[in-house]
Amino acid sequence: MAVNRSEPSSAGAPAGRSDLGRRMAARREALGLSREEVADRCGAAPSYIAYLEERAAAPGRGVLLRIAGALHTSVAELSGTTVDLPPGRAAAARDAELVSLDEPECRRLLSTHGVGRVATYNARGPAVVPVNYVVTGSGIAFRTSEHGALAAAAGTEVAFEVDHIDDAMRQGWSVLAVGRAESVTEDTTVRRLDDLARSLPWAGGHRSHWMTVTPQKITGRRIEHG
């Protein structure tokens, strides 16, 4: 079934982006694609892709299948029906291979910011805590609560991990950085990190205590297949 190449009329359409639109835009940007490139891949007009991303539209399943294919993902991922499911539920590819990544590639995948996990060990045992992070030169910084488990890890060795799973393509990568965690106490550094942060912590609450991890070792792996 061909996708309508004309932009739907906005008359009577709900204003504001939908969750579908946000997921479409986020996936497209993650792949580094323009709306024109996505439109070309799925046989639609760029204005229609813009409409779906920016308005509360309800395209048919045929349209969603084409868009999901263009974005190398699934309709379930775009629709948000997998939000409460762990990633990696698809079967493994027969020719899958685990490839080691060098440090420059690991740092490229860390990018400038994102969500990662900090692993620590304290009197209560091991803990793994997700955090919003920013990359600061050769280090990694994140905010936490001043009296939380991560703040108590200052002066100890921790592990920081970030990964990405592509269920549709059955591919993924992970990066692991090991280094010493330190609390940030200098006002000028705190202000610099506040300015550098792309977002407040997703967990909400009072999380204004900055910490840094200076990696002494960075390793990574990628799952690839033919």
N, C-alpha and C positions, 0 to 999 in steps of 0.2 A: 504494500500500500504506500503510495507516494505521500510525502509530508507536504502539507500546505505551504507554499512558498510565499504567501502573502501574510502580512502581520494581522492577527485577529483584531477585531474592533475592541477598543477598550471600554465601550459603553457598557455600563453595569458591572464591569469587572471589579472585584475587591481591590482596594489600594494596598500597596505594601508588598514586600517580598514574602514568598512562602518558604517553608523549610526546603522544599524541592529546589526552589530557585537558589537558595543559599548553598545547598550541596552541589548543585550544578556548577555554580561559579567557583566554589572552593576547589572542586575536582579539576575544572578547566585550568585554573591558575596554577594548581600543583603540577600539572602536565606542561605548563608553559605555553598553552594554546590561546590564540585569539578567538573571539566569537566567530570571525570569518572562517577560521580554519575548522572549527567545530561544525559550522553550518555546511561547509563544503564536504565534510566527511559524512554527514548524515542526510544530505540532500535537502537542506532547508535554507531559508533566507537568514542572513545575520540579524535582521530586525526581529525575526521570530525567536531566535536564541536569546536576544536581549529581552524580549517580552517574557519568556519563560523564567529568566533569571530575576527579573525586576518586579514582576506582578504575580498575584496569587492565581496562577493559571492551573488548569487541570487537563493536561494533554492526554490523549488516548494511549493505550498500552503500545500500539505500534510505533508511535512517535517516541515513547520512552525507550523502547528497545533499540531504536536507531541511535538515540542520543547516548544511551549507556554504552553501546558498541563504539561510538566515536570517542567516548571518554575512557575506554578500557575499564569499565566497571559493570555493575549489574543494576537492574531496575530496583532490586531490593535495597541496595546501598543508596541509590539516589532518593528513593522514597522514604528511607529512614526506618524500614522494618527490621533492620539488623542492629539497631542502636543498643538493645539490651542483650545482645548475643556477643560472645567473645569472638575475636577475629580468627581466621584460619580454619573455618569449618569445611572448606572445599577439599576434595580429594587431591592428593599430591600428584604432580605431573610425573609421568613414567621416566622421563629423561632429566629429572631435576639434579642439580649439582650445587654444592655449597662452595662458594668462592671467597677466599680471603681478600680483604680490602687493605690497601696501604693507608698510611696516616693522612696524606693529602685528601684522599677520597673520603675518609672518615670525617674529616673536618668539613668537607664540602657538604656532606649529608647532615651534619649538625646544623648547618646553615647559620642564620642569625638569631633565631629564636624558635620556640616550640614547646612541647610538653615532653618531659623525660621523667625518669624514675631515679631516685636516690636510694641506695641500699646502705644501711648502717647496722651496727651491732652495739647494743647497750645492755644494761643490767636486766632489762626485760626480755632480751633476746634479739634476734634479727628483725629488721623492719625494712620495708620497701615503700617509699612514699612518692606519689606522682607530684611534679611541680612544673610550673611555667618557668622556663629558663630563657636567658639571653646569653649570647656568646660575646665575651669581652676580650678581644685580642686572642691570647692563647688560653684563656680561662673560661669557666662557665659560672654564671651567677644566677641565683634564684632567691625568692622571698619566702619566708616562713614565719610562724609565730615565735615570739621571743623566748617563750618557755616550752616550746615543743620538742619533740624527739630529735628533729634535725638540728635545732639550735644546740642541743646537748652534744651533738657530734663534732662540734668545733674542736680542732686540734687533733682529730683522728683521721685515719684513712677511710675513705668511702668509695663506693662505686657509683657511677652515673651511667644510665643506659637510656638510649632512645632507639626506636625502631619504627618501621612502617610495614604493614601487611597489605598486599593487594590480592584480595580474595578472588576477584574475577580472573586475574592472570596467574594466580597461584605462585606469586613471587613475593619477595620481601627482603628487607635488610635490617641489620641491627649494628649499633655502634656502642662499644663499652669503653668508658674512660675511668681510670683509677687514679686517685690522687688525694691530697690532704684537703679537708674542708676547713675553712676559716670564717669567722664572723667578720663582717665589715663594720668598723667603728668610726672611721674618719668621715666627718660630715660632708666634705667635698666629694668623696667617693660615693657616699650614699646618694647625694644629689645627682651625680653623674649617672648612676645606675637607674635612679628614678626616671631621668630623662631618656635613658636608653630603652627602658622597658616598653614593649609593644602593647602590653595589656596588664591590668590588675590580675592577681591570682584568681583563676577560675573558681577555686574553692571558697572564695569570699572570706568574710571575717577579718579580723585584725592581723594581717600578715605583712608587716612592714620591716621585718628584720632581714637584712640582706646577708647572704652567705656566698662564698665563692669556692669553687673546686679548681685547683691547678693540676691538670692531668700530668701524671708521670708516665703513663702508658695508655695508648689508645689503640684499640683493635676493632675490627669490624668483619662482618660476614654478609654475603648476599646469596640468596637462592636464585639460581638462573635455570632456564631450560630452553630447549631449542624452539 
